[in-house]
């Protein structure tokens, strides 16, 4: 006996087709019915049908996903807005591009201090900006709570910025202000009554050789000049464009040295009034131990003496160029000399009688 290899129907050996299912039989293999059935029947676990999610559950899952996504986006946006390191990145870009508007939208400056924005940014770029930037990052990362702020210096040791923590934070980020620190500009002159001028900021210093703070200015390039006066004219000195850099002390000093050469004098008459550039000084030559200094060698001087009868005698005009061995000679005509001698003789006679 044999069995159909498809449906298992028992067939006679000579049958070439199954009488049950009609399948053609190719082999005459005798197989026991029961074991064959057992080999083809496998037990499979019956899966329990999954219960569909309710509408409420679907809404809850969807809402949770949306909320998490929104919070993540808000965190990233807030990080870009309130993370203080973002300010440092923006500051770095502003310095590298010399973008003044972007730089001063982040850094606070003292409005009373002198500032040339262009030369200030150039100074930062040329004075180890990488160090300044890295120090800012380090100060923010270490998060030290210093009462007066963290000083950031340049390679010379000048304080460039003060980093101060605000009493507020956003999304866990501490907030800071970056304040620029100016340089003290100190001036001195060897003349009294000297007026100094730094880019339009002027100040009169009354005493000679007195160091005086003219103004506070941020590092950069400025125009500096000074004017002094005496009875012989006005002195002007200009240092042109000067670099205010601090030299490691946040203080820049400028010294002005005006001419100091003076001259002795002699005159043919006594008591003559000195005139400078045609204007009377109201003083006699005897009131001056020396004459000068002069702002230039073209200053013209002469002396005048008035006789008792009202006659005025004038000396020759002299300038510093006429000095002999640094002595100026006020020469009067012989008539004036004789007139003064007559006056002196008369006074001597009156005193002796």
Long-range contacts (C-beta under 8 A, 24 or more apart in sequence): 1-30, 2-28, 2-29, 2-30, 2-31, 3-30, 3-31, 3-33, 3-36, 5-29, 8-33, 8-36, 8-37, 75-171, 78-170, 78-171, 78-173, 79-171, 79-173, 81-170, 82-170, 82-171, 82-173, 82-175, 83-173, 84-140, 84-173, 84-174, 84-175, 84-176, 85-137, 85-140, 85-141, 87-176, 87-178, 88-133, 88-136, 88-137, 88-140, 91-133, 91-136, 91-178, 92-129, 92-133, 94-121, 95-121, 95-124, 95-125, 95-129, 95-133, 96-125, 96-129, 98-122, 98-125, 106-178, 107-161, 107-178, 107-179, 107-180, 108-177, 108-178, 108-179, 108-180, 109-179, 109-180, 109-182, 109-218, 110-180, 110-182, 110-216, 112-216, 113-182, 113-215, 113-216, 113-217, 113-218, 114-182, 114-185, 114-198, 114-199, 114-201, 114-215, 114-216, 114-217, 114-218, 114-222, 115-182, 115-217, 115-218, 115-220, 116-199, 116-218, 116-220, 116-221, 116-222, 118-220, 119-219, 119-220, 119-221, 120-218, 120-219, 120-220, 122-220, 123-219, 123-220, 123-245, 124-154, 124-160, 124-219, 127-154, 127-155, 127-156, 127-219, 127-245, 128-154, 128-155, 131-155, 132-160, 132-161, 136-161, 136-163, 136-178, 139-163, 140-176, 143-174, 149-179, 151-181, 156-245, 156-246, 156-247, 156-248, 157-248, 157-249, 158-183, 158-219, 158-245, 158-246, 158-247, 158-248, 158-249, 158-250, 159-250, 160-219, 180-218, 181-250, 182-216, 182-217, 182-218, 182-250, 183-216, 183-217, 183-218, 183-219, 183-244, 183-245, 183-246, 183-250, 183-251, 183-252, 184-213, 184-216, 184-250, 184-251, 184-252, 185-213, 185-214, 185-215, 185-216, 185-217, 185-244, 185-252, 185-254, 186-211, 186-212, 186-213, 186-214, 186-251, 186-252, 186-253, 186-254, 187-211, 187-212, 187-214, 187-226, 187-253, 187-254, 187-255, 187-256, 188-212, 188-253, 188-254, 188-255, 188-256, 189-226, 189-228, 189-255, 189-256, 189-257, 189-258, 190-256, 190-257, 190-258, 190-260, 191-228, 191-230, 191-235, 191-256, 191-258, 192-228, 193-228, 193-229, 194-226, 194-227, 194-228, 194-256, 194-258, 195-226, 195-227, 195-228, 196-224, 196-225, 196-226, 196-256, 197-223, 197-224, 197-225, 197-226, 197-227, 198-222, 198-223, 198-224, 199-223, 199-224, 211-253, 217-244, 217-252, 218-244, 219-244, 219-245, 219-246, 220-244, 224-254, 226-256, 228-258, 230-293, 231-276, 231-281, 232-276, 232-291, 232-292, 232-293, 232-294, 232-295, 232-299, 233-276, 233-277, 233-294, 233-295, 233-296, 233-299, 234-295, 235-259, 235-293, 235-295, 236-295, 258-293, 259-292, 259-293, 259-294, 259-295, 260-293, 261-292, 261-293, 261-294, 261-326, 262-290, 262-291, 262-292, 262-293, 263-290, 263-291, 263-292, 263-320, 263-323, 263-326, 263-327, 263-328, 264-290, 264-291, 264-326, 264-327, 264-328, 265-290, 265-291, 265-327, 265-328, 265-329, 265-330, 266-327, 266-328, 266-329, 266-330, 267-303, 267-315, 267-329, 267-330, 267-332, 268-315, 268-330, 268-331, 268-332, 268-336, 268-337, 269-303, 269-305, 269-313, 269-315, 269-332, 269-336, 269-337, 269-340, 270-305, 270-340, 271-305, 272-303, 272-304, 272-305, 272-315, 272-330, 272-332, 273-303, 273-304, 273-305, 274-301, 274-303, 275-301, 275-302, 275-303, 275-304, 276-300, 276-301, 277-301, 280-304, 285-330, 291-328, 292-320, 294-320, 297-321, 301-328, 301-330, 302-330, 303-330, 303-332, 305-332, 305-336, 305-340, 307-339, 307-340, 307-343, 308-343, 311-339, 313-339
